[in-house]
Each structure stands twice: as structure tokens, then as C-alpha cells.
Amino acid sequence: MTGSYSGLGDAGGLGELDDLYEAIILDHYHNPRNTAPVDSPDIDLEVNNPFCGDEFRIQMKVDDDTVSKVGITGMGCAMSQASASLLAELVDGKSTEAVRDSIDILRRLLKGDDLSDDEMAVLGDIEALSGVRKFPVRIKCVLLSWVGLGEALEEHLRREPM
């Protein structure tokens, strides 16, 4: 399985850890989570990367400051699809503050910042995306759905009555 879709392979010298990360990415690529459309979504946006053709539709219901339903559909490379699936799995049932924190932690992970054990626990399987740091051109693939969701969530929260 090494070296197929994700580009993680054994190049980093991590061997079994790379294989585990690649397995997670491939699983989310082949079996994306939360892909059903959301009825009457509070957030409904399309994001795309015109340079590579990755595009996603992200829909969410937000009830009482909590993501109660999420659906992400689209197409793109294995990294962007796996990232969108991991995002959908992570945010379902989370508070909007936890979603914002998760987006920030992922960005810091991809920049190579040191993260605390608590921050790594927030990410869970999303840590598998850290290998993309070895391929900087692919970081945009990973961040596409996350950045779009973060911007849409901020816009939604600005519209919400206080």
C-alpha cells in the first residue's frame, strides 16, 4: 500500500506509522463519511481549488451552537477527499467553538508547530494528514474544506442573533 494515493510512503523513515497514516487516508478516500445532503442546512457552501479541480459542497445544521448534522460531497484528489471526510467526521456533534479550535489546530499541525497532547487528542485520526507537510503543494488540498468551513461558520455566527 505504501506510496499509492497519499504520497506518504516510507520516505519519512517512519515505516509502520506512515503505513497506518496512509491506511487512514485511503479508508476515508474510499469510504467517505457524512456524504448525505443535509435538509434545510444553516450552512451551504461550495469550495474549490481551480488549480487542481478539487471541489466540495459542505452543508451543516447548527442547533444551539452545536453542529447537529453535516454533509460533504464533492470530488478531488485522495488527500482532499480524505481530509473532507475526516472533517465531516470530526465536526459532527461538536460545538462551534470546538470546530473553530480544530481548524486552528489542524493549520498549526500542517505548519509543523509543536502541539500538546490535548491538541493531538482533539485531532485524533486527523493526525494522519500531517505527512502532507513533506509535500507543501498538497497542503492546499488538505485545507480546502477546512478553510471553507471555517469561513462559512464565521459568517453564520455573525448572522445569528445574539
C-alpha positions in Angstrom: 0.0 0.0 0.0 3.0 2.3 0.5 3.3 5.2 -1.9 -0.1 4.8 -3.6 -2.5 7.8 -3.3 -1.3 9.8 -0.3 2.3 10.1 -1.1 3.3 9.4 2.4 5.1 6.1 1.8 8.3 5.3 3.8 10.2 8.4 2.6 10.0 9.9 6.1 11.6 6.9 7.7 8.6 6.2 9.9 7.7 2.9 8.3 4.7 1.4 10.2 3.4 4.9 11.3 3.4 6.0 7.7 1.6 2.8 6.7 -1.0 3.5 9.4 -1.5 7.1 8.3 -1.8 6.0 4.7 -4.4 3.4 5.6 -6.5 6.0 7.4 -6.3 8.4 4.4 -7.1 5.6 2.0 -10.0 4.4 4.1 -11.5 8.0 4.2 -10.9 8.3 0.5 -12.6 5.1 -0.5 -15.3 5.3 2.2 -16.0 9.0 2.9 -18.1 9.8 5.9 -21.2 12.0 6.2 -21.8 12.4 2.5 -25.6 12.7 2.5 -27.2 16.1 1.7 -28.5 18.0 4.7 -32.1 19.1 4.7 -32.6 22.8 5.2 -28.9 23.5 6.1 -27.9 26.6 8.0 -24.6 26.5 6.2 -24.4 25.5 2.5 -21.3 26.4 0.6 -19.2 25.3 -2.3 -15.4 25.4 -2.2 -13.0 24.7 -5.0 -9.4 24.9 -5.9 -9.3 26.0 -9.6 -5.7 25.0 -9.9 -6.3 21.3 -9.3 -10.0 20.9 -9.8 -10.9 19.8 -6.2 -14.4 20.9 -5.3 -16.8 20.2 -2.4 -20.2 21.2 -1.2 -20.4 21.5 2.6 -23.7 21.6 4.4 -24.4 21.9 8.1 -27.2 22.3 10.5 -26.2 24.3 13.6 -28.6 24.0 16.6 -27.9 25.7 19.9 -24.3 26.4 18.9 -23.7 22.8 18.1 -23.2 21.1 14.7 -26.1 18.7 14.6 -25.7 17.5 11.0 -23.0 17.7 8.4 -22.8 16.5 4.8 -19.8 16.9 2.5 -19.9 15.9 -1.1 -17.6 16.5 -4.0 -14.6 15.3 -5.9 -10.9 15.8 -5.8 -7.6 14.1 -5.1 -7.3 11.4 -2.4 -5.8 13.9 0.0 -8.6 16.5 -0.4 -11.3 13.8 -0.2 -9.8 12.1 2.8 -9.4 15.5 4.5 -13.1 16.4 3.9 -14.2 13.1 5.2 -12.1 13.4 8.3 -13.5 16.9 8.8 -17.1 15.7 8.4 -16.5 13.0 11.0 -14.8 15.4 13.4 -17.3 18.3 13.5 -20.5 16.2 13.7 -21.9 16.9 17.2 -19.2 19.4 18.1 -19.8 23.0 19.4 -18.9 25.8 17.0 -16.1 26.8 19.3 -14.7 23.2 19.2 -14.9 23.3 15.4 -13.0 26.6 15.2 -10.4 25.3 17.6 -10.0 22.1 15.5 -9.4 24.2 12.3 -6.7 26.2 14.1 -5.1 23.1 15.5 -5.0 21.5 12.0 -3.4 24.6 10.5 -0.8 24.5 13.2 -0.2 20.8 12.6 0.4 21.4 8.9 2.8 24.3 9.6 4.8 21.9 11.8 4.1 23.6 15.1 4.5 21.6 18.3 1.1 20.5 19.6 0.2 19.5 23.1 -1.1 16.0 23.8 -4.6 17.6 24.4 -4.5 19.2 21.0 -3.4 16.0 19.3 -6.3 14.2 21.1 -8.7 16.7 19.5 -7.4 15.8 16.1 -7.5 12.0 16.6 -7.2 10.3 13.2 -6.7 13.7 11.5 -3.1 13.4 12.6 -2.7 11.2 9.6 -2.8 14.3 7.4 0.5 15.6 9.0 2.5 13.7 6.4 1.4 16.2 3.8 4.0 18.6 5.2 6.6 16.7 3.1 4.6 17.8 0.0 3.9 21.5 0.5 2.0 21.8 -2.7 -0.6 19.3 -1.3 -1.3 21.3 1.9 -3.9 23.3 0.0 -5.7 20.1 -0.9 -5.9 19.2 2.8 -7.0 22.7 3.9 -9.6 23.3 1.2 -12.7 22.0 3.0 -11.4 23.2 6.4 -10.8 26.8 5.4 -14.1 26.9 3.5 -16.0 25.5 6.5 -14.3 27.9 8.9 -15.2 30.9 6.8 -18.8 29.8 6.4 -19.1 29.1 10.1 -17.8 32.5 11.0 -20.3 34.1 8.5 -23.1 32.0 10.0 -22.2 33.1 13.6 -22.1 36.7 12.6 -25.7 36.4 11.2 -27.0 34.6 14.3 -29.0 36.8 16.7 -27.2 37.4 20.0 
